[in-house]
Amino acid sequence: MATKKIKLAKCAVEFKQEEHEYWLNGKQLQGVTGVLERRLFPDKYKFVSKEMMERAAERGSFIHEQIELADSLGVNPDVQEVKNYLKLKEEHGLKTVENEYLVTDGENYASSVDIVMTDGTPAVFLVDAKTTSKFDKESVSWQLSIYAYFFELMNPNIPVKGLYGLWLRGDIARLIAVERKPVELVKELLHADINDMPFTWASEIPDYVSIEEESIIALSQRKAEIDEELEKIKADLMQRMAADGKKSIDTGKVLITLKAASTQKRFDSKQLMADNEDLYNKYLKETNVKESLTLKVR
């Protein structure tokens, strides 16, 4: 699919990178991250040390820079996360329109959208890249919803088609669609922040669940992939050991045992209950079961 040329409006905001400050006509503007920390997620990093935050920020900045180089110069990356990023773009049929695109309301706030993408239509997707150990879907939803509001103020003829969180960490590579909050709700949040007022909003899903959701999905997928790979190895070993006539191999680190096919007799408790419920109940034993949690990825 050929990518249609999309021309984005240029932002008059000056970004001072060293100070990480946004300025417009001599006035310093606030960043969107600060809004989220003040009004929505004040305790998000409460138990994270300053040193850990600095290391994470440094790694995140490096990945962002490498992504921008790969997009703008076509540089072949040596970084796994960037290789995964390019693969995800290809799989989803997306092309980069611009990296680090500055958006603003022209009065109080400004921030940079990590990546503006298109699927070839005259619309765009706004993408925020995360390299954190966990992907906070609710926080990213709010962040990108504010970006989308500012983006459409600046580019009224270019609709935002969707919002994506890009989670890149080691072999984790996911492009995660996130909900766009209603514009009126975004305006209420910004109004509350400008006027230093409380903003009350509650998600249907608790934050301690939403912050783990994508980790559960990613780990479940990885487990399924690992289990599948192990089954392939076991099938190959079974075939080779049977051909060699070996029943057991001990490498010192791994003990491999081949069990011959057999028939077993098992007690049919369901049939006993159907035939003689009184006798079945006579031998039931009450036991305590520990509290547990089940996870099912849909």
N, C-alpha and C positions, 0 to 999 in steps of 0.2 A: 504494500500500500504506500503510495507516494505521500510524503508529508506536505500538507499545504503550509505556505509561508504564513507564520503568525508574527505580527509585529506588536510588541508590547510597549506600552507607554513608559517613558523614562521618568524616574523618580528624582525630584529635586533635593531629596534628603541627602545629607553628607554623613557617611558612616566613618567614624574614626576607629580604626581597627584595634589599635593598641589599647585605647581606653574602653573599647566596645561601647561607644556612645553614638547616638543618632542626633543630628542637628538640622534644623530647618529655619532659615532666615534669622539666625542668631538665637534660636530657642532650642533647648535640649528636649528631645522627645523621649518618651518611655518605651521600653521594649515590651513585647507581648509576654515573654517568659515571666517578667515581674508581675504582670496582671494575674497570671495563673497562680503564682506563689502567694500573692497577697490575698486574693479573693476566693480561690477554689481549693488549692492544695498547699496550705501553709505548713503542714507537717511532713511533706513528701520526703524531704532529705534530713529529717530530724535526727536519725540515727546513723547517718553517713558521715564519716570523718572528713575533715578538710583535705587531708592528703589523698584520700580515695577519690574525692570529687575532682581534685586537680589532675590526677592521673587519668581519670575517665574523660575529662574535658580535653586533655592533650591528645589522647588516642582518637577521640571523636573528631577533633579538628584535623588530624592527619588524614583520616579516612575521607572526610569532606573534601580536603584539598586534592586527594588522589582521584576522587570521583570527578571533580571539576576538570582536572587535567585530562582524564580519559575522555570526557565529553567534548571538551573544547579543542584538544589537540590530537585526539585519536591515539593517545599513548597506550601501549600495551602494558597493563598493570602487572606488578609482581605481588600485589597484595590480594589475598584470598577474598576479602570482603568486596573489593572492587571487581574482581572477576565474576563473583556471584551477582553483583549489581548489573553488570552488562548482560549476563545471561538472563536475569529476570526481565530486563527491558525487552530483550529479543523474544522471550516466551510470551510476553503480554502485548507485543506489537506496539511498543511505545518508543517515541523519539524525544530527545531533550530539546526544549525550546530555549531555556536559559537556566543557568545555575546562579544561586545566591541573588535572587531577584528581590530588590527592595520594594516593599509595599508600605503604604501609610494612609492614615485618614486625613493627612494634610494639616493636622492641628495639634494632636496630643501624642500619637503613637507611630512607631515605625519598627519594622523588623524585616529580616531577609527570609524569603521562602527558599528552602534548600534547592529544590528542583521544580521547574515548571515543565510539564510534559504534554505531549499530544499523541493521539492515536490516528492522526491524519485528518480528523475533522476540524472545523473551525472553533473548537472548544479545547479547554485545557484541563489537566489534572495537576493539583498541587501536591507535592510530595515532601514529607519531612523525614530525614534519615536519622535513625537512632542506632547507636552502637552499645547501648546499655545492656546489663545482664538480664534485665526484664523489660518488656515492652508495655508501657502504660497506655492502653488503648483510649481510655477516657480523657487523659491529659492531651494526647495527640489530637483527639477529636476536637477538643476546645481550641487548641492552638491553631490547627488548620482552618477551623471555622472562622476564626478572627482574621486569619490571612485571606481567606476567600472573600470576606466582606470588604476588606481593604482593596484586594485585587480588582473586584468588580466596580468599586468606586473609581479606580484609576483606569480601568479598561471596560467601560460599560457595554461595549459591543463584543466582548469575548467572554462567553459564559464559562463558569467553572463546572466541569462535567462530573468531577469526583475528587475525593480526597484519599490519599494513600499514606500510610506509614511504611517506611522502608526500614526493616529491621535487619541489620547486618552485624553479626558477631561470630567470628570464627566460621564454622560451617553452617551456622544459622543464616538463612537467606530467605526472607519472606516479604512480599509486597501485600500489605494488609489494608483492605478498604475500611475506612472509618466513617462514622456517621457525621453528617454536617448538621450542626446546631442551627435552629431557625435564626434568621437575621435579627429579628426583634429581641430574641434572647441574648444574642451577642451584644446588641446595643444596650440592653439593660445592664449587662456585666460591665461594659466600658463606662457607662454613666455612673454606676456605683463606684468604680475605681477612681474616676476623675473627681468625684465629690467625696471621696473617702467614706463611703457608706457601706454597710454590710450587704453582701449579696447571698441570698439563700437559694440554694438549688440542690436537689437531691436526685441522684440517679436511681433508677429501679434496681440496678445491680450495685452492690456494695463495692467500694473502691478496693478493698482487700481481695475481692474476687477478680475485678476487671484487670488489676495489675498482674494477675497470675494467668489469665486466660490464654494468652498467646504462648506463654511458656509451657502450659499443659499441652497445647496443640502441637507445638514444635517438638517437645520431648516424646509425645505419643507417636508422632510420625517417625522420629529417629529410632524409637524402640521397634516399631513395625519393620523398618528397613533393616535394622540389625538382626531381628529375629528371622527375617526372610533370608538374609545372607548366611546366617548360621545354619539354617535348614538346608541350604544348598551345599554348604561344606559338609554337613553330616551325611547327606545323601551320597555325595562323592566318596567320602571315607567308607561308608557302608559297602558300596560297590567294590572298592579297591581291596578292602580287608577280606570280604567274602571271596574275592578272586584269589587272594593270597593264602586263604585258609587260616587267617589270624582271628583269634577271639578277643585278644586284648593287647594294647600297646601302651607302655608307660614311658613317656619322654623325660620324666623327672619333674616336669612342670604341668603336663596334661596327661590324665589317665583316660584312655579311650577304650570302651568296652562294647563289643558287638554282641547283642543278644539275639539268639535264634528265634524264629517265629514259633509261636506256641498257642495252645488254647487254654483258657482260664475259666474257672467257675466262680461266679460272683453272686452274692446274696441279693435277691430281688425283693427289697423291702416294700416297694409299691404293690407288688402282687400279693405279698403277705397281708398287707393292710386291706386290700380288696377282698381277700378270701376269709380273713379272720381278724377283724378290727380289734376285738377284745384282747386277743393274744398279742397283737402288735403293740397296743397301748400298755400292756403289762410290762413290756421290756423297754419302754421308753425311759430314758434317763435325762433329768434336767441338768443342764450345764450353764455356766455363766459365759456370755460372749462379750468380748471387749468392744468398746465403742470404735466405730470404723467409718471410713469415708470412701465412697465410690466415685470414680471419674469416668465419664463416657463422652468421647469426642464424636460429634455428629458431622 
